[in-house]
Amino acid sequence: MVLRYQSGEEIKNGDLVLFHREEAKVEFVASDPDDSAMAWYFQEYGGGVMIDDPNVSGRTFIPAGHLEDLEFVSRAAM
């Protein structure tokens, strides 16, 4: 499963985003149902994205069906 922003870009770990118009960062993407570390996120939510949003609520998991609140800003510098 590939998770995408509404603008079409694939969501990747480390992306810089806006969450409710506040700066945030994608901590991890739970998009592989065979990844044992992410199994719980699939059982509970069908996958999704964990973001670090210090100005809103800290760490927030956004289920795959509710990604419309994320706006892509840029990829993290490598």
Rosetta silent file (secondary structure, phi, psi, omega in degrees, C-alpha in Angstrom):
SEQUENCE: MVLRYQSGEEIKNGDLVLFHREEAKVEFVASDPDDSAMAWYFQEYGGGVMIDDPNVSGRTFIPAGHLEDLEFVSRAAM
SCORE:     score description
SCORE:     0.000 S_00000001
   1 L     0.000  134.023  176.936    0.000    0.000    0.000 S_00000001
   2 L  -111.806  123.287  177.884    1.306    3.448   -0.900 S_00000001
   3 L   -94.073  137.478 -175.931    0.016    6.371    1.145 S_00000001
   4 E  -131.258  151.568  170.728   -0.178    9.721   -0.624 S_00000001
   5 L   -73.217  164.134  177.836   -0.883   13.332    0.193 S_00000001
   6 L   -60.964  -25.520  179.433   -3.890   14.902   -1.517 S_00000001
   7 L   -77.800   -7.972  175.099   -1.397   16.629   -3.845 S_00000001
   8 L   105.565  -18.651  179.590   -0.267   13.175   -5.067 S_00000001
   9 L   -68.365  144.485  175.213    3.227   12.870   -3.559 S_00000001
  10 E   -69.483  138.017  177.462    4.018    9.643   -1.740 S_00000001
  11 L   -79.748  128.457 -178.972    4.238   10.089    2.043 S_00000001
  12 L  -129.830  154.075  175.689    7.734    9.212    3.282 S_00000001
  13 L   -54.721  136.919  176.584    9.499    9.087    6.649 S_00000001
  14 L    87.720   -7.433  179.461   10.989   12.466    7.543 S_00000001
  15 L   -57.961  144.309  171.918    8.728   14.554    5.296 S_00000001
  16 E   -93.647  130.794 -173.587    8.019   18.064    6.473 S_00000001
  17 E  -137.780  170.331  166.929    4.281   18.730    6.472 S_00000001
  18 E  -109.356  132.306  176.920    1.569   21.036    7.706 S_00000001
  19 E  -123.658  112.738 -172.355   -0.953   19.487   10.100 S_00000001
  20 L    53.118   41.062  177.274   -3.907   21.780   10.755 S_00000001
  21 L    68.182   15.076  176.443   -1.677   24.543    9.295 S_00000001
  22 E  -112.640  145.497  179.906    1.067   23.893   11.859 S_00000001
  23 E   -65.405  138.038  178.750    4.570   22.612   11.008 S_00000001
  24 E  -151.783  172.768 -179.827    5.090   18.902   11.662 S_00000001
  25 E  -135.881  138.732  176.815    7.317   16.019   10.557 S_00000001
  26 E   -73.900  118.994  179.479    6.415   12.485    9.458 S_00000001
  27 E   -82.522  -48.090  173.013    7.922   10.149   12.038 S_00000001
  28 E  -156.632  159.081  178.404    6.965    6.906   10.281 S_00000001
  29 E  -115.352  123.516  176.919    4.625    5.532    7.657 S_00000001
  30 E   -98.305   89.322 -175.633    2.713    2.315    8.407 S_00000001
  31 L  -128.132    1.255 -179.631    2.037    1.111    4.872 S_00000001
  32 L  -116.437  106.300 -176.967    3.402   -2.449    4.754 S_00000001
  33 L   -64.597  -14.812  179.537    1.047   -5.017    6.327 S_00000001
  34 L   -91.620   -2.995  178.462    3.892   -7.545    6.462 S_00000001
  35 L   -80.966  110.028 -175.098    6.102   -5.298    8.646 S_00000001
  36 H   -60.658  -29.162  178.917    5.811   -6.858   12.111 S_00000001
  37 H   -69.539  -21.050 -177.373    6.699   -3.541   13.788 S_00000001
  38 H  -108.787    3.451 -174.710    3.645   -1.945   12.155 S_00000001
  39 H   -55.346  -41.657 -178.418    1.198   -4.872   12.510 S_00000001
  40 H   -61.097  -41.037 -179.707   -0.768   -3.216   15.323 S_00000001
  41 H   -64.269  -30.081  176.929   -1.389   -0.080   13.220 S_00000001
  42 H   -76.355  -41.938  179.615   -2.841   -2.279   10.470 S_00000001
  43 H   -62.915  -41.696 -176.471   -5.035   -4.286   12.813 S_00000001
  44 H   -83.459  -39.587 -169.164   -6.417   -1.156   14.478 S_00000001
  45 H  -127.796   -7.741 -175.479   -6.458    1.410   11.653 S_00000001
  46 L    74.914   26.664 -178.949   -5.580   -0.198    8.316 S_00000001
  47 L    93.984  176.169  179.698   -2.256    1.676    8.242 S_00000001
  48 E   157.534 -158.032 -172.589   -1.477    5.368    8.478 S_00000001
  49 E  -136.908  132.394  172.711    1.131    7.940    9.437 S_00000001
  50 E   -97.733  126.306  177.723    2.704    8.970   12.771 S_00000001
  51 E  -119.455  155.009  173.009    3.645   12.630   12.861 S_00000001
  52 E  -105.759  110.027 -176.880    5.511   14.770   15.357 S_00000001
  53 E  -126.753   80.759 -172.892    3.531   17.982   15.686 S_00000001
  54 L   -60.992  -24.220 -178.973    4.897   19.875   18.705 S_00000001
  55 L   -87.674  -12.393 -177.790    2.585   22.876   18.234 S_00000001
  56 L  -108.421  -66.995 -175.344   -0.655   20.864   18.069 S_00000001
  57 L  -147.739   13.152 -178.481   -0.596   17.700   20.152 S_00000001
  58 E    88.322 -120.186  177.348    2.879   16.135   20.167 S_00000001
  59 E   -95.845  132.539 -178.408    2.814   12.767   18.442 S_00000001
  60 E  -134.832  129.541  172.793   -0.315   11.991   16.446 S_00000001
  61 E   -95.384  127.871 -179.788   -1.215    8.865   14.482 S_00000001
  62 E  -112.129  114.324  179.507   -3.364    9.615   11.464 S_00000001
  63 E   -60.424  153.280 -176.263   -5.208    6.597   10.013 S_00000001
  64 H   -53.624  -33.236 -178.021   -4.894    5.974    6.271 S_00000001
  65 H   -82.129    2.496 -175.667   -8.486    7.106    5.643 S_00000001
  66 H  -131.376   35.474 -175.895   -7.968   10.509    7.293 S_00000001
  67 H   -83.223    1.265 -177.851   -4.839   11.923    5.660 S_00000001
  68 H   -64.578  -17.316  178.679   -6.619   14.985    4.260 S_00000001
  69 H   -81.569   -4.844  178.604   -5.342   17.032    7.240 S_00000001
  70 E   -99.555  132.956  176.332   -1.722   16.600    6.065 S_00000001
  71 E  -121.426  123.470 -179.517   -0.237   18.993    3.529 S_00000001
  72 E   -66.190  133.197  175.291    3.113   18.161    1.940 S_00000001
  73 E  -111.525  -57.465 -179.840    5.797   20.859    2.345 S_00000001
  74 E  -165.436  165.030  172.907    9.128   19.190    1.482 S_00000001
  75 L   -80.050  150.750  178.011   11.285   16.121    1.809 S_00000001
  76 L   -66.445  145.270  175.948   13.694   16.036    4.728 S_00000001
  77 L   -69.001  136.538 -178.461   17.264   17.066    3.953 S_00000001
  78 L  -104.366    0.000    0.000   19.529   14.048    3.714 S_00000001
